[in-house]
Amino acid sequence: MKGLFLAGMLVVAAASTSAFQPQEAGRTLEFDYVFIGLVEKPGLYEWHENLTVREAIAEAGGRARGADSTAVFFLIGPDRTQIPARLDDRVRPRDVLFIPRAGGGAK
């Protein structure tokens, strides 16, 4: 649950105004992205050019037990609207990626 709490805090921060930059170990979300939900290592990751959703899942340790085996979403805006992501989609700086629980689907 600790990882989900941290991830939730990062999502709230990512959805806030750009004047607020969340920090984790001296880093900001400016050129990073966040992976939350059911991945092995949710948290803040360093973004690099041409990063794909598939690579981001791998960097987060892959899908965790109980995760949906195919779904992954970008969370957009303060209401955290879920936009389906394809594995070859590009991740941008400040993106928030989310893998739901199996059977959870988009909300």
Helices and strands as residue ranges (DSSP letters): H 2-15, E 23-24, E 27-28, G 29-31, E 32-37, E 43-46, H 53-59, E 73-76, E 81-84, E 96-99
